Amino acid sequence: MKTTAFLLFFLCASLSSPAGDGEKDLPRDSLVFSEMRIVHQKNDKSLTLSFKLSCSGGGVPLTPPDARGLAVVDSTGKKLGIRNVRVIPELSYENDSFHAPEGKAELSIQTDSLPSVQAEWVRISGNISIPMGRKVLKFPAQEIEFEESPSIIRHPKTGNPIHLRISSAGQEANSPLFSVDIGSNSPVILHSITFQYPDGTPFHPKMMEIPVRQNAENEQPLRLIYLFRPNTRTLLVTLSYFDESGTTEIPVNFNIGFDGSASPLKKMNP
C-alpha cells in the first residue's frame, strides 16, 4: 500500500450572517476545498487526510471543526476512527493584516489507525461542520514596554489569557530588530496587528519575518520580527481577531485510491 496520494477537487459552500454593533462584518463567504493529500509518517499508526481551504469572502475557517459526522473506511471494510481534526490558517502580511483576501488554511483529519495492507482505497463520507470567522473584533490597546514581562489580554468570551511581549531580536543595517510574541493556550485566529507611539500616533514598522502558518492550537507563540526605529522603548499595540459567526456544513462522499485516483460517490451539493 502506498502511503501518499494526491487528489485535486473543488467543493464550494456559502455562509452569511449579520454583524452586531461595533463589529466589522466581512463579505459573504465562498469556501473552497482543493488539493487533498494522504500522508502516513513512518512508524505512525495513523493516516492524515489533508485539505487546502480558501475563503473568497474575506473570512477564514476557524478551529476546531466538528467532524463527528464523518466516517472513514477502507476497501476491505475496515473502519478508521478519527483521532484529531484541526484547521491551520496560512498567514500573509499586507497592510497590517495577517490574512490574504482568500483566507487560506489547511484542514487536517487524522485517523486512529491505518488501512488494511490489502486496501486499495479509503472512503470518506458524511458531513463536516466548519466554524467561520467573518466578524473582526479588537482587543483593547496594550501599552507594551520592551523587554518587560508579557502583558496579558483576556479574551472577552472565554476569559483565557493572551500573552503579548516585545523583545530584542538583533539588528539589521544598524537598526534594531524586535520580536513580537503572541501566545495563548486556546485557539485565537488573529486578523491584524497595529502599532502606535504612546502619544497615539500610528506607524507601520517593516516586518522582516513571518511564519507561513498560524498555529491554531498555540503550542508555540506566534513570533513576528519587525524593524523598529532606534530608541523605541514603548508602544501601544492593538490586536484584532476573527470571531466565530456561524458554521458551514460540507457534505463529503468519495473514494481516494492509493494510486492517486479519486471518484465521487454522488454529487456534492453544499
Backbone hydrogen bonds, N-H to C=O, Kabsch-Sander energy under -0.5 kcal/mol:
donor,donor_aa,acceptor,acceptor_aa,energy
5,A,38,I,-0.9
7,L,36,M,-2.6
9,F,7,L,-0.5
11,L,33,F,-0.7
13,A,31,L,-1.0
15,L,29,D,-1.0
23,E,20,G,-1.7
24,K,136,V,-1.2
25,D,23,E,-0.7
26,L,24,K,-0.6
26,L,134,R,-1.6
29,D,15,L,-2.0
31,L,13,A,-2.8
32,V,54,S,-3.0
33,F,11,L,-1.5
34,S,52,K,-2.6
36,M,7,L,-3.4
37,R,50,S,-2.7
38,I,5,A,-2.1
39,V,37,R,-0.5
39,V,48,T,-2.6
44,D,41,Q,-2.0
45,K,43,N,-0.5
46,S,44,D,-1.0
48,T,39,V,-2.5
49,L,47,L,-0.5
49,L,109,I,-3.2
50,S,37,R,-2.9
50,S,48,T,-0.6
51,F,107,L,-3.3
52,K,34,S,-2.5
53,L,105,A,-3.3
54,S,32,V,-1.8
55,C,102,E,-4.8
56,S,30,S,-2.1
56,S,54,S,-0.5
58,G,55,C,-1.0
58,G,101,P,-0.7
60,V,133,G,-1.7
62,L,131,P,-3.0
66,D,129,S,-3.2
67,A,65,P,-0.7
70,L,67,A,-1.9
71,A,125,S,-2.6
72,V,80,L,-0.7
73,V,123,R,-2.2
74,D,78,K,-2.5
75,S,121,W,-1.8
77,G,74,D,-2.0
80,L,72,V,-3.1
81,G,79,K,-0.6
83,R,81,G,-0.6
83,R,110,Q,-2.6
84,N,110,Q,-1.6
86,R,108,S,-2.0
88,I,106,E,-2.6
90,E,104,K,-2.4
91,L,212,V,-3.6
92,S,98,F,-4.4
94,E,97,S,-1.8
97,S,94,E,-1.7
98,F,191,H,-2.7
99,H,191,H,-0.7
103,G,100,A,-2.1
105,A,53,L,-2.1
106,E,88,I,-1.7
107,L,51,F,-2.2
108,S,86,R,-2.7
108,S,106,E,-0.5
109,I,49,L,-2.9
110,Q,84,N,-3.2
110,Q,108,S,-0.5
111,T,47,L,-3.0
112,D,81,G,-2.4
119,A,116,S,-1.7
122,V,256,I,-2.2
123,R,73,V,-3.7
124,I,254,F,-2.0
125,S,71,A,-2.3
126,G,252,V,-2.0
127,N,69,G,-1.0
128,I,250,I,-2.0
129,S,66,D,-2.6
130,I,128,I,-0.6
130,I,248,T,-2.7
132,M,246,G,-2.8
133,G,60,V,-3.0
134,R,132,M,-0.7
134,R,243,D,-0.9
135,K,243,D,-1.1
136,V,24,K,-1.8
137,L,135,K,-0.6
137,L,241,Y,-2.5
139,F,239,L,-3.0
142,Q,237,V,-2.8
144,I,142,Q,-0.8
144,I,235,L,-3.5
145,E,143,E,-0.5
146,F,144,I,-0.5
146,F,233,R,-2.8
147,E,166,I,-3.0
148,E,145,E,-1.5
151,S,164,L,-2.9
153,I,151,S,-0.5
153,I,162,I,-2.9
155,H,160,N,-2.5
159,G,155,H,-2.4
162,I,153,I,-2.5
163,H,183,G,-3.2
164,L,151,S,-2.6
165,R,181,D,-2.1
167,S,179,S,-2.1
169,A,177,L,-2.9
172,E,175,S,-2.8
175,S,172,E,-1.5
177,L,170,G,-2.9
178,F,226,Y,-2.6
179,S,167,S,-3.4
180,V,178,F,-0.5
180,V,224,L,-3.4
181,D,165,R,-3.0
181,D,179,S,-0.7
182,I,222,L,-2.5
183,G,163,H,-2.3
185,N,161,P,-0.6
190,L,188,V,-0.7
191,H,240,S,-2.9
192,S,240,S,-1.3
193,I,96,D,-1.9
194,T,238,T,-2.3
195,F,203,F,-0.6
196,Q,236,L,-2.1
197,Y,201,T,-2.9
200,G,197,Y,-2.9
203,F,195,F,-1.7
206,K,227,L,-1.0
208,M,225,I,-3.2
209,E,225,I,-1.3
214,Q,89,P,-2.5
215,N,213,R,-0.5
216,A,214,Q,-1.0
218,N,215,N,-1.6
222,L,182,I,-3.3
223,R,221,P,-0.6
224,L,180,V,-2.2
224,L,222,L,-0.5
225,I,209,E,-1.7
226,Y,178,F,-2.9
226,Y,224,L,-0.5
227,L,206,K,-2.7
228,F,176,P,-1.7
228,F,226,Y,-0.7
232,T,229,R,-1.5
235,L,144,I,-2.1
236,L,196,Q,-3.1
237,V,142,Q,-2.9
237,V,235,L,-0.6
238,T,194,T,-2.4
240,S,192,S,-2.6
241,Y,137,L,-2.8
242,F,189,I,-2.6
243,D,135,K,-3.1
245,S,132,M,-2.7
245,S,246,G,-0.5
248,T,130,I,-2.1
250,I,128,I,-2.9
250,I,248,T,-0.5
252,V,126,G,-3.2
254,F,124,I,-1.9
255,N,263,S,-2.3
256,I,122,V,-2.9
257,G,261,S,-2.8
258,F,120,E,-2.0
260,G,257,G,-1.7
263,S,255,N,-1.8
265,L,253,N,-2.2
266,K,253,N,-0.8
269,N,267,K,-0.7
